[in-house]
Amino acid sequence: MPFDEYYQDIIAPAARSVGLDVVRADEIYDVRPIMDDIVRGIINADVIVAEVTTRNPNVNYELGMAHALGKPVVIISQSVDDIPFDYRHVRAILYDTKRSTWTTQLGKKLATTLQAVIKNPRQNFLHKALEEFHNCSGNNSVWGLSTVFNTRQEMNIRVDALYSDLRTRLDICAFGLKSFRDGKGHEIRQKIKDGLKLRILAPNPDSSFLAQRERDEKVSPGEIRKRILDLAKWGKRLQNISPVAENIAIKFYDSLPLDFYWHQERWLFVGPYLYGRGSQQTITYEFAEGGRGYSYFSTYFEELWEDEDFAVIAP
């Protein structure tokens, strides 16, 4: 069976069955050289599947790159002899095409292995020296900084691509979320009916800090305040359709505006609010689950959410 058929009939379905988005470099249509796409794909991947049968030198090169970055890798091969010696202690799935059920069995084993990686995400360095180097250098891989978006609008494109996987929880720290409410209102209502939990931290609409933020963004007085009041009303409507009203909660805080924060399932985005720029025109960062950045910001959000002196339920 040619690799294209392996990919379409076995690898891609197995990965999608456990909630992963699947990307091959030759499926990315861009003006950049294909090697750029491969490198970016390895950097941004949560897990990598490597088919090493026939000892393709390009695959081995890319496999080494993945391990240097501490990326979880699942190796599949028809023969243990095709697995490079240095990788033989890494999780690998062997399959025999002479067996009548080999495609089904390979798909099942691959899905099970990928599910285990998702449940226990962590960096997986091939050598201890590499891990020590990353820890000492403060490398982006340790912090899990996977993508930098020039604007929040660019980030929204990424979030839209992940939206179909949004099922259980969404935590946000923002202002009025007007674009989100206008663009995803119908879809979010359905997800709320299906049990989605939504928590939002927003500035108190009567806060003097918010009035200053309106001046910083150079918008009309009261404009952001109105968006936040509309957000609170929207939250009340969502509570009315949620199977559990407590699944929907909006809290107000009275302090300098917090950084923008968006955490859906295992994807986390953070960005500042800058003077003289609207929130949609501001740089934003994506942190991968398992990295220090993901842990830092998700823990901080929980601390703020639980601090009764900091934030109160919106009236």
N, C-alpha and C positions, 0 to 999 in steps of 0.2 A: 504493500500500500504506500503510495507517495506521501511525503510529509504533509502536503496540503490537505489530503484526506484525513491523516492522523489528527491534524489540527482542527479541522472543521467537524469531524465526527466524534472525536474522543476528548482531546485536550480542552477545547473551548467549552463544550457542554458541561464537562466535569467542573471546570472553574466557575462557570456561571451558576451551577447548581448550588454552590455554597456562598453565593452573593458577591463574587468577584467580577470586576470588569476585566475583559480580556483584550490585550493589544499585541499585535505583531508589528514590527517596524515597517514591513512592506505594506501595511494597511494604513499607514499615516501618509496623507497626501500633503506635501509641503515642498517648499523650494529649497530647504536645507539639504545637504548631503545626507544619505541614508545613515551613515555612521553617527551623525549628530543625533538622529532620531533614536538610534539604538542606545546610545549613551544616556540620553534624556530618559528613555523608557526604563533603563536599569536604575537610574537615580530615583525615579518617581515610583517604582514598583513596590508594592507591599510584599510580594512573593514572586519568585521567578521559577518557571518550569523549564528545564534544560533537557532536550533529547540528544544524548551523546552517542547513539549508535552510529557506527562508521567513523568515529573519531574525527569529526569535522574540525579543522584547526580554528575556524572562525568561532564556532560554538565554544571551544575550549578557551579562547581569548576572552570572550564575553563572560564566560563562567568565572574566570579569574577576576575580572573586573567586579562582578557581583559580590564575590567573597571578600575582595579588598574593601568594599563598601559596607560589609556586614549584612548583606541582604539575605533573607531566608531563601534557600534554593531547594527545589525538589528535582532530583535527577531521575530520568527514565531511560532505560536502555534494554536492548534485546540480550546483551551479554555483559557480564561483570568485567570481562576483559577490555571492554570499550570505555569503562569508567576510569579516568586518570587516577593513578595511584594515590595522589594527594587528596582525592575526594572520596575515597572508598569508605571513609567513616561517616560521610554525610548521608542523610536520608536519601534512599534510592529505591526505585520500583523497577523490578525486572519483569519482562513479559516474553512470552513465547508465541510467535505468530503461527506455529504449527497446531496450536490448540484451537478448537472450534469456537470457544467462548472467549478468546483472548481480548477482543475489543471491549466486551462488556466488563470483564474482570479488570482490565487496565483502567477503564473509566471509573469504576467503583473505588479501586485502590487510590487513584489520583484524587478523587473527591474527598475521600476519608483523610488522606494525608494533608491536603490543603485546608480542610476544616480544622485539623489539629494545629496547624500553623496559625490560623486566624485566632483561635481561642487562646493561644499562648504566644503572642507576637513578641519577638525580641531580636536584637541584633545577633548575628551568627557569624562570628569571625573564624576563618579557617585556622589562624594561628594566634596564639596568645599575644605575640609581639604586635600584631596588627591592632588588637583590641586596646593594648596599652598605649599605642601611638594615638589612636583616636581619642581615648580618654584624656591624654595629656594635651593634645592639640586643641581640644574644644571643637572638633570637627563637626560640621553640620549634620553628619550622619548620626553622631551621638545625640544631638539635640532633636533630630528628626525633622529638620527644616527641609521639606521636600520641594516647595515651590514658592517663588516670590512673584506676586502679581503687581503690575504697575498701578492698577486702580482696583477699587472694589467692584467696578463693572466687569473687569476681567475675571475676578474671583467668582462673580455670579454665574458666569458661563460654566465654570468648573462645578459649582454647586448644582446647577441645573442638570448636569450630566449624572450627578449622584442622586438626584431627587427620587428616582424610582426605588432606591434602596432605603429611603426614609420610612421607618415603620414604628420604632419604639420610643425614641426620644429626640428632642431638639431643644438645646439650651442656647439662649441668645442674650447678649448685652449690646444694646443699641439705642437709638432714639425712637423715631416713630415707625420705622419699617414700612413706609408708605409703598415703595416699589414692590416689596415682597407681598404685602397685603393685596395690592392691585393686581399683580401678575400671577400670584399663586393662591388667591383666595379660595377659589372653588376646590382646587386639589387639596389644600390643607384642611378644608372642612371635611372632606371624605376621609383623610388620614386620621383626623381627630375622632370621627365616628368609629374608625377601626381600632381605636385605642392608643393613638399617639399621645405621648406626654410632652407638654410644651411649657417651658419656664423662660421668662423674659425679665431681665433687669433693665430698667430705664430711669433716666433722671426724673426727679420730681418736677412736674410741669410748672410749679410755682417757685422753683429754686432760683436764687440769684445767680448761681453758677450756670444755669441753663440760659438765662438772659444774656450772660456774657458770651456763651457759646454762639448765640444768634448773631451777636456783633462780630465774633471771630469769623463766622462763615459768611458774613455780610449779606444776611437774609433779612427780610422784613421782621420787625418786632412781633413776637407772638406766633411766627410761622412754625418753628419747631415745637413750641408749646402745644399748638393745635394738633400736630401730628401725634404727639404723645397722648393727648386726651382721646383722640380717635383710636389710638392703639388700645387704650384701656377699655373703651366701649367694645371694640372688636373682640378683646379677650373675654368679656362677659358673654357675648354671643356664642363664642366657641364653648364656653362652659355649659351653655344650655343644650348643646348637641353632643357633648362628650358623655360616654357611658359612665364616667366617673368625673364629677365636676372638679375634684381636686387635681386631676391630671393637667388642668390648665391654670397657670398662676403667673401673674405679673406683679413685680415688686418695684416700688419707687425708692430711689436713694437720693440723698441731698449732699453732694460733694462735687469736687471736680469731676468732669466726665471721665468714666472709665474707658479703656480701650474697647474698640469693637471686638466682639467675641461671638463666634458661630460654631456650635458643636453639634453635629448631627451624626448619630451612630458612632463610627470610629474615625470620623474626619473632623479636624479642628482647624479653624481659621481665626487669626488675630490681626488687628491692625490699629494704628493710632488715629486720633482725630487731630488734624493739623490746622494751624492758623491760616486763614485766608483761602482754604480749600473746602469745598463741599465733601461730605463723607464719601460719596461715590467716586471721587477723584483721588482717593488716598491709597497709598501702598498697603498691601495686605499679604500676610504670610500663612502658608499651610504647614502644619506640623503633623507628622505621621504618628499613629498610635505606637506605643512602645518606646518613643524617644523622650528625652528629658523635657523638651518644650511642651509636648502633649501633657505629660504628667504635671508640669508646673502650672500651666494655665487652667487645666481642668480642676486641679486641687484648689487653686485660688478662687475660681468661680464658686465651688462648693462652700468654701469658707465664707465668702461674701453672702451667699444665699442664706446660709444658716445664721448669720450674725443679725440678731434682732435690733441691735443698736445702729446698724448700717442701713438696712432696707426693710420696708414694711409693705404689706400687701396693698396693692392699689385699690382705692375706694371704688 
